[in-house]
Amino acid sequence: MRMTPSRTSRTPHVPRRTATGAVAAVATLLLAAAPATAEDAAPDVPEWTVTSGTDGGGATTGTRTPMSSSSLPPDSWCVSTYGSKVCFQHDGDVVWVLDTASDGMSAIGGVYTNYGRGPEACRNKSGYNRWVKCDKDYDESGSVRLRALRYDGDTGKYYQPEAYSGWLPVDGS
């Protein structure tokens, strides 16, 4: 009589690693790092007046400033999300924007007011890990609200995730 091995062993079954499994794992990683899609587009983006920050060589609208977050003036309020950090410095009405993702998109710092001035934005085209400074002049009796998000200059679309600050007094009080 011939005996066959039993399939009810106490050792758990361990699946073999295959080339197909490796390809699936790589595909999953690539999809996770895929560029933003139309579904990621940010809703409700106003017709902003956009000021582009430029490098320090004769900038007319902003200055690129390599510095760490700890170098910001202590009286700055900030809001951040993936790809964008936006800060407001009440002393001088300065909007700072940092690109926090090396994804080919620009960081955008949107600014809203509570006194009727149209929405504006400061765009960081200077690249990853660079701050851009945009000088503004807001009504000292008003408040501003910051919005951080990303912008694709090739398509003209804004992308989520996005984040908002609360209302911040322009005079810092």
N, C-alpha and C positions, 0 to 999 in steps of 0.2 A: 504494500500500500504506500502510495506516494503522499508526502505531507507538504502542504503549502504554507508559507509563512502567514501568520495572522496579521491583519491590518489594524488590530486594536492594540497597538503598542502604547506604552506610557509616555513615549517621547513625543512632544508636540511636533506637528508638521511645520517645517520651515520652508517657505516658498523660495525657489531658486531665483537668483538675480539673472535677468536676461537682458539682451541688447534692447528688446522692446521696452522693458521697464526703464532702462537708462534713457532711452529716447523720450519716453513719456515724462520723466522727471525733468529733463532739459527743456522740453516744450512748455512744461508748467512754469519753470523759472522765466523763460522768455516771454510768456504771456503776461506774467506778473510785472515785467519791466516794460511792457508795451507803451507806446506813446498815448497821450490822451486821445479820447474818441469824442464824437459828437455828443454822446450821452453824458460826458463829463463837463460839457459846456455850462458855464455859470449862467443862471437865469437872471433876469432883471438887472442888466448892466446899463447904467444911464449913458447918455451922450456926454461923456466926460470931456473936459478940456484937459488934455494930457500934456504934461511937461516931462520931457525926457532928460534924465540925468546923463551927463557926458563925462569924459575923463578930464583931468585937471589942465589940459593943454588949451586953454582959451574957451572954456565952457561959457555958454550964454545962459543956460537954464539950470545947471546943477553941477555938482562936483563929485567925481568918484573918489571915495575915501576908503582905503583899506584899513579897517580897524575892527577890533572885537566888540561884542555887545557890551562888555564891561567898560569900554571907552566912551560910550554914549554919555551925554550930560546926565547927571543924577536926576534932573527934573523931567526926564523923558518918559512918556507913556507909550507902551507898545502892545501890538496884537500880532499874532503869527499863526501860520498854517503851513502845510506842506508847500515848499517852494518860495514862500514870501514872508518876510517880517517887516512890519511897518511901525515906525515910532514917530511921535509928535513931541517936539521940544517947544514948550510955550515961550521960552525966552528967545525971541527972534522969529517965532512962527516958522520953524523949520520942520519939514517932513523928511524922514530918513527911510530909505527902502533897501533891504538886504535880500539878495537872491540866495535862497538856501538850498536849491536843488540844481544839480548839473544835468538839466534835462532839455536844454536848448530853448527854453521859454524865458521870457522876461518876468521879473517880479513887478507887481503893480501895487501901489498904495493909493487907494481911493480915499478921498476926503469929502465929507458932507458937512454942511453947516446947518444951524437951527435958525438962521436969520434971513434966509432967502437967496443967498449967494449960490450960484450953480455948482454942481458937483465937479470936482477936479481930481486928477490923478497924477502921481509921480511914477514914472516908469524907469526901472533899472534895466538898461541894455548893456551894462558893463560886465555882466557875467557872474558866475557862481562865486559866492563868498566875498562879494564886494558891496560896500555900502554906497548909495547915491544920496546926495543931499539936494533937496529942492526948497529954495527959499520962497516963502509965501508971506502974505500980509492979511491976516484975518482981523475982524472986528473984535477988539479986546473985551467987549461985553457979551460976546457970543460964545457958542460951544461948537466943537467939531467932533465928528465920529469917523473913526478909521475903518477901512476895509482892506484886508490882505487877500490877494489872489494872484493867479498867473495869467500871462498873456502870450499868445502865439502871434508874433508879428507877421508870419507868412500867411496865416489864414484870417487874421484880424479878430480872433475869438478869444474870449476870456474863459478860464477854466477853474473848476472846483478842485479840491476843497477851498473854501473861503472862510474867513473869520471876520467878525466885527468887534469893535470896542464899544464901550458905552459912550455916553456923551462926556466930552472932556472940556473943561473951561479953558478958553484961549488964554486968559490971563493967569492961569495956573492956580487960582484960588480954590 
